Amino acid sequence: MRFSGIRERLIALTATVLLLALLGGMFVAIQAFNTTLRETTYAALAENSRYLLTLLSQHPEQLQTKPINDELLQQLDRYGETTMYRITLIDDRGTVVYDSAYHEPDLDNHLWREEVQQALSFGVGQSERTSDTQQLPVLYHAVHLGNDSGISILRVSTTLHELAGFQQTYLRILLSGLIILAMVTSVVTAVSIGTISRPLKRIKEATVRYAAGELNTRIHVERPRELAELAATMQSMATRLSDTLDHAQNERNRLETILESMNEGIILVNDRMEIVVANRGARAILGEALRLRAQTTLSQAIRSKEINEICSHTLDTGETQSVTTAQYGHIFGESARIVGRTAATILRVTTVPVREQGDIAGVVITINDTTELHRLEQMRKDFVANVSHELKTPITAIAGFSNLLSEEANTSSDEIARFSAIIARQAETMQRIVEDLLLLSSLEQHHAKPSCTWTSVEQIVEETVETCRFKAEQQRSSIITRVKNRENLALWVNGKLIVQALANLVINAITYSEPGSDVTLDIAVTESTATLQVIDTGFGIPPEAQQRIFERFYRVDTARSRRLGGTGLGLSIVKHIVGVHSGVVSVTSELGKGSVFTITLPRGARELDAMQRKSDTLYEQK
């Protein structure tokens, strides 16, 4: 049986110690009794020897002659029977002259018996031998009588019959006491072990709960003192561990919050290129690829050879790597640029090694969506190129005709007039471009807020029609106005800017429609919003160009636009005017059937709405 529990081990140990103690006590008691009995018996033998010496001294003549007379034999026989001692007389040659227990001729020579030799050498001798018949110890005490001839040794001996009786009695008492002692000891041991094992059981149960994560568990142990101190120490350790885990969890939550709040994509991979962490930014950029099962590798989530190569290089060398690549869905690189075209996302990917104890344990991958930066950079380049191109034509024309006027002395008045008209027209074109650029610049200023007033819809319509009348008459087109404003609600706008935005849309509609076409200006006003639409039946706009027509200098048909005198800034100005009014502009168009430009504006500014709600609330309280 294996003792695995502390309770069983304590019981086994106690039983073993008790058994050893009883056996040891029994052994010591037996040895002590045997020793005492032998010493007492030897003393009694010596005492009886002295008496017999006294008796023999009364018959000195018998010590020199053999056989011994009857009177002395009778005295010795009676004494031996009375005392139960065996009396033996031995001559100087070792022959037994007299023995109270055995017939003398039957006894062998006793000269070399131990006690006899001691008596001959030292005057007194003692020895112990086991009886062949009774298997009991026999004690011998021999005394040298001092005679060199005749009877020389007196020996008195006895068998330790008491030893056998004592052993039986002792064993009987010992077994009875052993049973009682074992019962008492078992009870005391059980109580003592229970006193120790119960606190240990509580400590064990608390330890199991600690291992399960229940670190707030309390251990109630008051004694024994050592176990109480152990329980208090374990509870203190659990409390500190709980505080450490709470702190670590708070730090983890804080880190996760920071990671999740970042727009940049953050991915952590281990040394096996398995994704460990991916924040919201990474999931937003890469989509469902990062929502795979556990132990997803980077190559499974991101099928980009460039990204996987720089990550593997960082793992191998510990060097920071960067790469710019395109992404369209699950496609990366040049394939994404070809398939996605303008819808492709431009990503800037950086890999940084993560070190643990000097070794590279993983890589942090930072992903930045630089699509907007690339778009703005491209817009900047296009803007510079377009401005240069737009200004180059009038400047070249002005410079060329100015040189002709200055160098040609024989220029006729008609040519001078024609050249001057060309110079004036090109200068006007340059002036319009500069004015439009200045207006765009002012509208793009941060915190640009135009001065607004309550402006009637009729005034906006009237000024818009008046501004576009000349262009409409040139194209023989008609401007149809429709206004839905039953309550005659005014608009909180900058009337001049709104008129300019509508005029740009109407002039574009007239310009890019067949001569004699109708252009409709449709305005609907509700309590909260105003919807302004410019509808034409012109050439229409291709679907792929509808997203870019509000960019500066962008033209659907460049040749036609320049021939018709446009600067390419009109729709961009419309977008910015609507933006500073917190509105939205959109377009729907179909090739060959016309276009509809829609401006949606809040009827009143947000500040005015808030003031109106506050005023209404105060009024109701009164």
C-alpha positions in Angstrom: 0.0 0.0 0.0 1.4 3.3 -1.0 1.0 6.2 1.4 0.4 9.3 -0.8 -1.4 11.5 1.7 0.2 13.3 4.6 -2.5 11.9 7.0 -1.7 8.3 6.0 2.0 9.0 6.2 1.7 10.5 9.7 -0.3 7.5 10.8 2.2 5.1 9.4 5.1 7.0 10.9 3.5 7.2 14.3 2.6 3.4 14.2 6.2 2.6 13.2 7.7 4.8 16.0 5.3 3.3 18.5 6.2 -0.2 17.5 9.9 0.5 17.6 9.5 2.1 21.0 7.6 -0.8 22.4 10.0 -3.4 21.1 12.9 -1.3 22.3 11.3 -1.0 25.8 10.6 -4.7 25.9 14.2 -5.5 24.9 15.6 -3.1 27.5 13.3 -4.4 30.2 14.1 -8.1 29.5 17.8 -7.3 29.5 17.6 -5.3 32.7 15.6 -8.1 34.4 18.0 -10.7 33.2 21.0 -8.7 34.4 19.5 -8.0 37.7 18.4 -11.6 38.2 21.9 -12.9 37.3 23.6 -10.4 39.7 21.2 -11.3 42.4 21.6 -15.0 41.8 25.4 -14.7 41.7 25.3 -12.8 45.1 23.1 -15.6 46.5 25.5 -18.2 45.3 28.4 -16.4 46.8 26.5 -16.1 50.1 25.7 -19.7 50.2 29.3 -20.5 49.2 30.5 -18.7 52.3 28.1 -20.6 54.5 29.2 -23.9 53.0 32.9 -22.9 53.5 32.0 -22.3 57.2 30.4 -25.8 57.2 33.4 -27.4 55.6 35.8 -25.6 57.9 34.2 -27.6 60.8 35.5 -30.8 59.2 39.0 -30.0 58.0 40.0 -33.6 58.0 37.5 -34.3 55.3 39.1 -31.9 52.9 42.3 -34.0 52.8 40.8 -37.4 52.5 38.3 -39.3 50.4 35.5 -40.4 50.7 33.6 -37.9 52.7 32.0 -39.3 55.9 28.3 -39.7 56.1 27.6 -36.9 58.5 29.0 -34.3 56.2 27.2 -35.8 53.2 23.9 -35.7 55.0 24.5 -32.0 55.9 25.3 -31.1 52.4 22.4 -33.1 51.0 19.9 -31.4 53.4 21.3 -28.0 52.5 21.1 -28.6 48.8 17.5 -29.9 49.1 16.6 -26.9 51.3 18.1 -24.2 49.1 17.5 -25.9 45.7 21.1 -25.2 45.0 23.5 -27.8 43.4 26.6 -28.3 45.5 29.7 -29.8 43.9 33.1 -30.6 45.5 36.1 -31.1 43.1 39.5 -32.3 43.9 42.8 -30.9 42.6 42.7 -33.1 39.5 39.2 -32.0 38.4 37.5 -35.2 39.7 34.0 -34.6 41.2 34.2 -35.8 44.8 30.6 -34.8 45.7 27.5 -33.5 43.8 24.2 -33.0 45.4 22.2 -33.4 42.1 24.1 -36.1 40.1 25.8 -39.4 40.8 29.6 -38.6 40.9 30.9 -41.5 38.7 28.6 -40.3 35.9 30.2 -36.8 35.8 33.2 -36.0 33.6 36.3 -34.2 34.7 35.6 -30.6 35.7 39.1 -29.3 35.7 38.8 -27.2 32.6 35.4 -25.8 33.4 35.5 -22.0 33.2 34.5 -21.3 36.7 37.0 -23.9 38.0 39.9 -22.4 36.1 39.0 -18.9 37.4 38.8 -20.2 41.0 42.2 -21.9 40.6 43.7 -18.7 39.2 42.0 -16.0 41.2 40.4 -17.8 44.1 36.8 -17.2 42.9 35.2 -18.0 39.5 31.8 -17.5 37.9 30.3 -18.7 34.7 27.0 -19.3 32.9 26.0 -22.2 30.7 22.8 -23.4 29.2 21.3 -26.6 30.5 21.1 -29.4 27.9 17.9 -30.8 29.4 15.9 -27.7 30.4 17.4 -25.3 27.9 17.7 -22.7 30.7 20.7 -20.7 31.9 22.7 -22.3 34.8 24.9 -20.0 37.0 28.0 -21.4 38.6 30.0 -19.9 41.5 33.3 -21.7 42.4 35.6 -21.0 45.4 39.2 -22.3 45.8 39.5 -24.0 49.2 43.3 -23.3 49.4 44.3 -27.0 49.4 46.9 -28.2 47.1 45.7 -31.8 47.5 42.4 -33.4 48.3 39.2 -31.4 47.8 40.2 -28.2 46.2 37.1 -26.5 44.7 33.6 -25.8 46.1 31.1 -25.0 43.5 27.5 -23.8 44.0 25.1 -23.6 41.0 21.5 -23.0 40.3 19.2 -23.0 37.3 17.4 -19.7 36.5 13.9 -21.2 36.6 12.5 -17.7 37.4 13.6 -16.5 34.0 11.1 -18.6 32.1 8.3 -17.6 34.4 9.3 -14.0 34.3 9.3 -14.0 30.5 5.8 -15.5 30.3 4.4 -13.0 32.9 6.2 -10.1 31.3 5.0 -10.9 27.8 1.4 -11.3 29.1 1.6 -7.9 30.9 3.4 -6.4 28.0 0.8 -7.5 25.4 -2.0 -6.2 27.6 -0.2 -2.9 28.1 0.7 -2.8 24.4 -3.0 -3.1 23.4 -4.1 -0.4 25.8 -1.1 1.8 24.9 -1.9 1.3 21.2 -5.5 2.3 21.7 -4.6 5.4 23.7 -1.9 6.3 21.3 -4.2 5.8 18.3 -6.7 8.2 19.8 -4.1 10.8 20.6 -2.5 10.3 17.2 -5.8 10.7 15.4 -6.6 13.9 17.3 -3.1 15.2 16.7 -3.1 14.3 13.1 -6.6 15.8 12.7 -5.3 19.0 14.2 -2.6 19.1 11.6 -4.4 17.7 8.6 -7.5 19.9 8.8 -5.5 23.1 8.4 -3.5 21.4 5.7 -6.7 20.4 3.9 -7.9 24.0 4.1 -4.6 25.1 2.7 -4.8 22.5 -0.1 -8.4 23.6 -1.0 -7.3 27.2 -1.1 -4.3 26.3 -3.2 -6.5 24.5 -5.7 -8.8 27.6 -5.9 -5.7 29.8 -6.3 -4.6 27.6 -9.2 -8.1 28.0 -10.7 -7.7 31.8 -10.6 -9.7 32.6 -7.5 -7.0 34.6 -5.9 -9.4 36.4 -3.5 -9.9 33.2 -1.5 -9.2 33.5 2.2 -7.6 30.8 4.4 -8.8 30.5 8.0 -6.0 28.7 10.0 -5.3 29.8 13.6 -3.1 26.9 14.8 -0.7 25.3 14.8 1.4 28.4 14.6 3.6 27.2 11.7 0.6 26.3 9.5 -1.1 29.6 10.4 2.1 31.5 9.3 2.2 29.3 6.1 -1.5 30.1 5.4 -0.9 33.8 6.0 2.1 33.8 3.7 0.2 32.0 0.9 -2.7 34.4 1.2 -0.3 37.4 1.1 1.3 35.9 -2.0 -2.1 35.4 -3.6 -3.1 39.0 -2.9 0.2 40.3 -4.4 -0.3 38.0 -7.4 -3.9 39.3 -7.8 -2.7 42.9 -7.7 0.1 42.1 -10.2 -2.4 40.3 -12.5 -4.9 43.2 -12.2 -2.1 45.7 -13.0 -1.0 43.6 -16.0 -4.6 43.3 -17.2 -5.1 47.1 -16.8 -1.9 47.6 -18.8 -3.1 45.1 -21.4 -6.5 46.8 -21.7 -4.8 50.2 -21.9 -2.5 48.9 -24.6 -5.4 47.2 -26.5 -7.3 50.5 -26.3 -4.4 52.4 -27.7 -3.9 49.9 -30.5 -7.6 49.8 -31.3 -7.8 53.6 -31.4 -5.0 53.9 -33.9 -5.8 54.5 -37.5 -2.6 52.8 -38.5 -2.7 49.0 -38.9 -0.6 47.1 -36.3 0.1 43.4 -36.7 2.4 41.4 -34.3 3.7 38.1 -35.6 5.8 35.5 -33.7 9.0 33.9 -34.8 7.0 31.3 -36.8 5.3 34.1 -38.8 2.0 33.5 -37.1 -0.3 36.4 -36.4 -0.6 37.1 -32.7 -2.3 40.5 -32.6 -4.0 42.6 -35.2 -5.7 45.9 -34.3 -8.8 47.5 -35.7 -6.8 49.6 -38.1 -5.2 46.5 -39.6 -8.6 44.8 -39.9 -10.1 47.9 -41.5 -7.2 48.1 -44.1 -6.9 44.4 -44.9 -10.5 43.3 -44.4 -11.6 39.8 -43.7 -8.1 38.3 -44.3 -7.2 38.9 -40.6 -10.4 37.1 -39.3 -9.1 33.6 -39.9 -8.7 30.8 -37.4 -6.0 30.7 -34.7 -2.4 30.2 -35.7 -3.0 32.0 -39.0 0.3 32.7 -40.7 1.1 36.0 -42.3 1.3 34.5 -45.8 -2.3 33.1 -45.4 -3.7 36.5 -44.3 -1.6 38.8 -46.6 -0.8 37.3 -50.0 1.8 39.8 -50.7 5.3 38.6 -51.7 6.8 42.0 -50.8 5.4 42.2 -47.3 6.2 38.5 -46.5 9.8 39.0 -47.7 10.5 42.1 -45.6 9.0 40.4 -42.6 11.1 37.3 -43.1 14.2 39.5 -43.6 13.5 41.4 -40.4 13.2 38.1 -38.5 16.5 36.8 -39.9 18.6 40.0 -39.6 16.8 42.2 -37.1 16.8 45.1 -39.5 13.9 47.5 -40.0 12.4 47.2 -43.4 9.8 49.3 -45.4 8.0 48.9 -48.6 5.2 50.7 -50.5 2.7 48.5 -52.3 -0.8 48.7 -53.7 -3.8 46.7 -52.5 -7.2 45.9 -54.0 -9.1 43.3 -52.1 -6.9 40.3 -51.6 -4.6 41.4 -54.5 -1.3 43.2 -53.8 1.4 44.9 -55.9 1.2 45.7 -59.6 -1.7 43.4 -60.1 -3.7 45.5 -57.6 -2.9 48.6 -59.6 -4.0 47.0 -62.8 -7.2 45.4 -61.5 -8.2 48.1 -59.0 -7.1 51.1 -61.1 -8.1 54.2 -59.2 -9.8 52.1 -56.5 -6.5 50.5 -55.4 -5.2 51.4 -51.9 -1.6 52.5 -51.5 0.0 51.0 -48.3 3.2 51.9 -46.6 4.4 48.8 -44.7 7.2 48.9 -42.1 8.6 45.9 -40.1 10.4 46.3 -36.8 11.9 43.4 -34.8 10.7 42.4 -31.3 13.5 41.2 -29.1 13.3 39.1 -25.9 16.5 38.5 -24.0 18.6 39.5 -27.0 16.9 37.1 -29.4 14.4 38.1 -32.1 11.0 36.8 -30.9 8.7 38.4 -33.5 8.0 41.3 -35.8 5.7 44.3 -35.4 4.2 45.3 -38.8 2.9 48.8 -39.2 0.6 49.5 -42.1 -0.3 53.1 -43.1 -2.9 53.8 -45.7 -1.2 56.5 -47.8 -3.8 56.5 -50.6 -5.0 60.0 -49.7 -1.5 61.3 -49.4 -0.7 59.9 -52.8 -3.9 61.3 -54.2 -3.1 64.8 -52.8 0.4 64.6 -54.1 -0.9 63.6 -57.5 -3.4 66.5 -57.3 -0.6 68.9 -56.4 1.4 67.7 -59.3 -1.7 67.9 -61.6 -2.5 71.3 -60.2 0.9 72.7 -60.9 1.0 71.1 -64.4 -2.6 72.3 -65.1 -2.0 75.9 -63.9 1.3 76.0 -65.9 -0.5 74.6 -68.9 -3.6 76.9 -68.6 -1.5 80.0 -68.1 1.0 79.0 -70.8 -1.4 79.4 -73.7 -2.6 83.0 -72.9 0.9 84.1 -71.8 2.3 82.8 -75.1 -0.4 84.4 -77.1 0.0 87.7 -75.3 3.8 87.6 -75.6 3.7 86.7 -79.3 1.2 89.3 -80.4 2.8 91.9 -78.3 6.1 91.2 -80.0 4.4 91.4 -83.4 2.9 94.8 -82.5 6.2 96.1 -81.3 8.4 94.7 -84.1 6.2 95.1 -87.2 6.3 98.7 -88.2 4.0 98.2 -91.2 1.2 96.6 -89.3 -2.2 97.8 -90.5 -4.8 99.2 -88.2 -7.0 96.1 -88.8 -4.2 93.8 -87.7 -3.5 96.0 -84.7 -7.2 95.8 -83.7 -7.2 92.0 -84.2 -4.0 91.5 -82.3 -5.2 93.8 -79.5 -8.5 91.8 -79.3 -6.6 88.5 -79.0 -4.3 90.0 -76.3 -7.3 91.3 -74.4 -9.2 88.0 -74.6 -6.1 86.0 -73.4 -5.6 88.6 -70.6 -9.2 88.1 -69.6 -8.7 84.4 -69.5 -5.7 84.8 -67.3 -7.7 87.1 -65.0 -10.5 84.6 -64.7 -8.1 81.8 -63.8 -6.3 84.0 -61.2 -9.6 85.1 -59.7 -10.9 81.5 -59.6 -7.7 80.4 -57.9 -7.9 83.2 -55.4 -11.5 82.3 -54.6 -10.6 78.6 -54.2 -7.7 79.6 -52.0 -9.9 81.7 -49.7 -12.6 78.9 -49.5 -9.9 76.3 -48.6 -8.6 78.3 -45.7 -9.0 76.5 -42.4 -12.0 77.8 -40.4 -13.2 79.8 -43.4 -16.7 81.1 -42.5 -18.4 83.3 -45.0 -20.6 86.1 -43.7 -24.2 84.8 -44.0 -27.6 86.6 -43.9 -31.2 85.5 -44.3 -31.5 85.6 -48.0 -34.8 85.0 -50.0 -34.9 82.2 -52.5 -36.4 84.6 -55.1 -33.4 86.9 -54.9 -31.0 83.9 -55.4 -33.0 82.7 -58.4 -33.2 86.2 -59.9 -29.5 87.0 -59.6 -28.5 83.5 -60.9 -30.7 84.0 -64.0 -29.4 87.5 -64.6 -25.8 86.3 -64.3 -26.4 83.5 -66.9 -28.6 85.5 -69.3 -25.8 86.5 -71.7 -24.5 82.9 -72.0 -28.1 81.6 -72.5 -28.8 84.2 -75.2 -25.5 83.2 -77.0 -26.5 79.6 -77.1 -30.2 80.4 -77.7 -31.0 78.4 -74.6 -33.8 78.9 -72.1 -33.4 78.9 -68.3 -36.5 77.4 -66.6 -37.0 78.1 -62.9 -39.1 76.1 -60.5 -39.4 77.0 -56.8 -41.2 75.0 -54.1 -41.3 77.3 -51.1 -44.9 77.6 -49.9 -44.0 79.4 -46.7 -41.5 81.7 -48.3 -38.7 80.5 -46.0 -35.4 82.4 -46.3 -32.0 80.7 -46.3 -29.1 81.5 -43.9 -26.4 81.7 -46.6 -23.9 83.9 -48.3 -26.1 84.9 -51.2 -23.2 86.0 -53.5 -21.4 82.6 -53.1 -24.6 80.6 -53.6 -25.4 82.6 -56.7 -21.9 82.0 -58.1 -22.2 78.3 -57.4 -25.6 78.1 -59.2 -24.3 80.3 -62.0 -21.3 78.0 -62.5 -23.6 75.0 -62.8 -26.1 76.7 -65.1 -23.3 78.1 -67.4 -21.8 74.6 -67.5 -25.2 73.1 -68.4 -25.7 75.6 -71.2 -22.1 75.2 -72.4 -22.2 71.4 -72.6 -25.7 71.2 -74.2 -26.8 71.6 -77.7 -27.7 75.1 -78.7 -31.4 75.8 -78.1 -31.6 73.4 -75.2 -33.5 74.1 -72.0 -31.7 74.2 -68.6 -33.9 73.9 -65.5 -33.1 75.4 -62.1 -35.2 73.6 -59.5 -35.3 74.7 -55.9 -37.3 73.1 -53.0 -37.2 74.5 -49.5 -38.4 72.7 -46.4 -38.2 73.7 -42.7 -34.7 72.2 -42.3 -33.1 71.9 -45.8 -32.9 73.5 -49.2 -32.4 71.4 -52.4 -31.1 73.2 -55.4 -30.9 71.3 -58.7 -29.6 72.2 -62.1 -31.0 69.9 -64.8 -29.8 69.8 -68.5 -30.3 67.5 -71.5 -26.7 67.9 -72.7 -23.9 65.5 -73.6 -23.8 63.8 -70.2 -20.8 62.6 -68.2 -19.2 59.2 -68.3 -19.5 57.1 -65.1 -15.7 56.9 -64.6 -15.4 60.7 -64.7 -18.3 61.6 -62.4 -16.1 61.1 -59.3 -13.4 63.5 -60.6 -15.3 66.3 -62.2 -15.1 68.4 -59.0 -11.3 68.3 -59.0 -9.5 71.5 -60.1 -8.7 71.7 -63.9 -10.3 68.3 -64.5 -12.1 68.2 -67.8 -14.1 65.3 -69.4 -13.4 66.6 -72.9 -10.3 68.7 -72.7 -10.3 69.9 -76.3 -14.0 71.0 -76.2 -13.6 72.7 -72.8 -10.7 74.8 -74.0 -12.5 75.7 -77.2 -15.5 76.8 -75.2 -13.4 78.9 -72.9 -13.6 77.1 -69.6 -10.9 77.3 -66.9 -11.6 73.9 -65.3 -12.2 75.4 -61.9 -15.9 76.0 -61.9 -17.1 72.7 -60.4 -14.3 72.8 -57.9 -15.5 76.2 -56.8 -19.0 74.9 -56.5 -17.8 72.0 -54.2 -16.0 74.4 -51.9 -18.8 76.9 -51.7 -21.2 74.1 -50.8 -18.7 72.8 -48.3 -18.3 76.1 -46.4 -22.1 76.1 -46.1 -22.1 72.6 -44.5 -23.8 71.2 -47.6 -23.3 68.4 -50.1 -23.1 68.5 -53.9 -23.7 65.4 -56.1 -24.2 64.5 -59.8 -26.2 61.9 -61.7 -25.7 61.7 -65.4 -26.2 59.5 -68.4 -24.3 59.9 -71.7 -26.4 61.5 -74.4 -29.3 62.3 -72.0 -28.0 65.0 -69.7 -27.0 65.6 -66.1 -28.5 66.6 -62.8 -26.4 68.5 -60.3 -27.9 68.6 -56.8 -26.9 70.9 -53.9 -28.3 70.1 -50.5 -27.9 72.8 -47.9 -29.2 73.2 -44.3 -31.7 76.0 -44.3 -30.2 77.6 -41.2 -26.7 77.3 -39.7 -26.2 74.8 -36.9 -25.5 77.6 -34.5 -28.8 79.1 -35.3 -30.6 75.8 -34.8 -29.0 75.4 -31.4 -30.0 79.0 -30.5 -33.5 78.4 -31.7 -33.8 75.2 -29.6 -32.5 77.0 -26.5 -34.9 79.9 -27.0 -37.8 77.5 -27.4 -36.8 75.7 -24.2 -36.6 78.9 -22.2 -39.9 80.1 -23.6 -41.6 76.8 -22.6 -40.1 77.1 -19.0 -41.7 80.5 -18.7 
